[in-house]
Amino acid sequence: MGGIRCAKEIIDNMAALVHQMKCTENTIVEYRDQFNVEPTQDQVKEFISRTEAVAKYCQEILDYLEQQKAI
């Protein structure tokens, strides 16, 4: 399996993730400024853990693509 359909699914999901993260960023800034409300320390730790996992997997995909290009 692979090909254009799989690439499109990754790209589409990435766009959705980036959109949601930008919305979250905007809300955090707005609520911090207007209501003095921020995410909890536990939320920060969990967010960092999850984003590190996604970043690591993105690097695995990049490494795979680089290997395939060389073949």
Buried (B, 14 or more C-beta within 10 A) or exposed (E): EEEEEEEEEEEEEEEEEEEEEEEEEEEEEEEEEEEEEEBEEEEEEEEEEEEEEEEEEEEEEEEEEEEEEEE
